Amino acid sequence: MKKSLFVFVLSLFCLNAKSQDILDVITKEVCSCANEKKDMLKDAASEKVQMQLGLCIISSFSSHEKEVTAKYGNVMEAEGAMEKLGGDVGIKMASVCPDVLMMFADMESESGEEIEEIPALTLEGKIIEIKPEQFLTVIVKDNSGRNYTFLVLTFFEDSNLFIENKLKKNDKVSVQYWEQEFYDAKAKDFRYYKVIQGIKKI
């Protein structure tokens, strides 16, 4: 009985240590990722700075999904889980790479003073396809018959429509989006992507 109890306690300790370690791993990867983007974001708008930091976190999460889920639950579905992960990484960055964190904070402050917030664009059309790849991809055909490809990268008010599979092929929708520049590893170049900020059935 005592041996079984010891094994149980030891397993709990190891699980907790592992979950603590994964935050260190992700933070170091985010610090490295953010440092590589500093020149690209030197004069960028605050929204772009935030987006790139978020992508650094998502990229690291994708490499350690199992360990992150053990600590935070399903961060892509559980309410507030992604924000909790991002907040914990931000706090940890203050000790792991304070210079990088301050550099991005200064960028965001300066861009907020100099550059107006860019309003979201709107497009109405019919859903042609929803592809659950590394990032959810949504193809919408507008009223003129032209297809547009959108990415779902961040949480927004009606994102539960995707999470709960309430949007289907041929549904008519109104999409709010921003155009963001990201690095395309296949093309080995930067290109603009349409990132959904809101979506409603019409």
ZIPE-V200753 format. One record per residue. N is the residue number from 0. SS is DSSP state (helix for helix, strand for strand, loop for the rest). PSI is psi in whole degrees, 0 to 359 (999 if undefined). D_CENTER is the distance of its C-alpha to the mean C-alpha in whole Angstrom. Layout:
N,SS,PSI,D_CENTER
N,SS,PSI,D_CENTER
This chain:
0,loop,313,46
1,helix,322,45
2,helix,319,44
3,helix,319,42
4,helix,320,40
5,helix,317,40
6,helix,319,38
7,helix,313,36
8,helix,318,35
9,helix,320,34
10,helix,322,32
11,helix,319,30
12,helix,317,30
13,helix,320,29
14,helix,318,26
15,helix,320,25
16,helix,321,26
17,helix,319,23
18,helix,328,20
19,helix,320,21
20,helix,324,21
21,helix,329,18
22,helix,321,16
23,helix,317,19
24,helix,311,17
25,helix,318,14
26,helix,316,15
27,helix,320,17
28,helix,321,15
29,helix,319,12
30,helix,314,15
31,helix,316,17
32,helix,314,14
33,helix,321,14
34,helix,325,17
35,helix,338,17
36,loop,357,16
37,loop,320,18
38,loop,319,21
39,loop,328,18
40,loop,11,17
41,loop,316,21
42,loop,24,21
43,loop,158,18
44,loop,156,17
45,helix,326,16
46,helix,322,13
47,helix,322,12
48,helix,313,12
49,helix,317,10
50,helix,317,7
51,helix,322,9
52,helix,320,8
53,helix,320,5
54,helix,326,5
55,helix,318,8
56,helix,315,7
57,helix,321,5
58,helix,315,8
59,helix,319,10
60,helix,318,9
61,helix,331,10
62,helix,344,13
63,loop,37,14
64,helix,317,13
65,helix,314,17
66,helix,320,17
67,helix,318,14
68,helix,324,15
69,helix,329,19
70,helix,320,18
71,helix,353,15
72,loop,191,16
73,loop,98,13
74,loop,342,10
75,loop,346,9
76,loop,320,12
77,loop,131,14
78,loop,127,14
79,loop,355,13
80,helix,317,12
81,helix,321,8
82,helix,322,10
83,helix,316,13
84,helix,312,11
85,helix,319,9
86,helix,318,13
87,helix,320,15
88,helix,317,13
89,helix,317,14
90,helix,318,17
91,helix,327,18
92,helix,331,17
93,helix,334,20
94,helix,331,22
95,helix,315,21
96,loop,66,20
97,helix,328,22
98,helix,319,22
99,helix,317,19
100,helix,315,18
101,helix,324,21
102,helix,316,20
103,helix,327,17
104,helix,319,18
105,helix,319,21
106,helix,314,19
107,helix,320,18
108,helix,313,21
109,helix,317,23
110,helix,329,21
111,helix,330,21
112,helix,327,25
113,helix,333,25
114,loop,130,23
115,loop,149,23
116,loop,133,20
117,loop,123,19
118,loop,151,20
119,loop,145,18
120,strand,160,20
121,strand,140,21
122,strand,136,22
123,strand,143,24
124,strand,197,25
125,strand,134,25
126,strand,125,23
127,strand,321,24
128,strand,145,21
129,strand,117,18
130,strand,114,17
131,strand,76,15
132,loop,205,14
133,loop,318,11
134,loop,138,9
135,strand,128,11
136,strand,132,14
137,strand,125,16
138,strand,124,19
139,strand,134,22
140,strand,124,25
141,strand,180,26
142,loop,342,30
143,loop,357,31
144,loop,7,30
145,loop,137,28
146,strand,140,24
147,strand,140,21
148,strand,128,18
149,strand,151,14
150,strand,146,11
151,strand,108,9
152,loop,336,5
153,loop,163,5
154,loop,141,8
155,loop,172,11
156,loop,315,15
157,loop,24,16
158,loop,342,13
159,helix,339,15
160,helix,326,17
161,helix,315,15
162,helix,320,15
163,loop,12,19
164,loop,41,19
165,loop,352,21
166,loop,131,21
167,loop,168,23
168,loop,138,25
169,loop,358,27
170,loop,138,25
171,strand,131,26
172,strand,159,23
173,strand,121,22
174,strand,128,19
175,strand,135,17
176,strand,161,15
177,strand,154,14
178,strand,124,15
179,strand,143,13
180,strand,123,14
181,strand,162,13
182,strand,125,15
183,strand,108,16
184,loop,327,18
185,loop,316,20
186,loop,346,22
187,loop,47,21
188,strand,163,21
189,strand,141,18
190,strand,160,18
191,strand,138,16
192,strand,150,14
193,strand,118,14
194,strand,121,11
195,strand,131,12
196,strand,349,12
197,strand,150,15
198,strand,140,17
199,strand,146,21
200,strand,144,24
201,loop,999,27
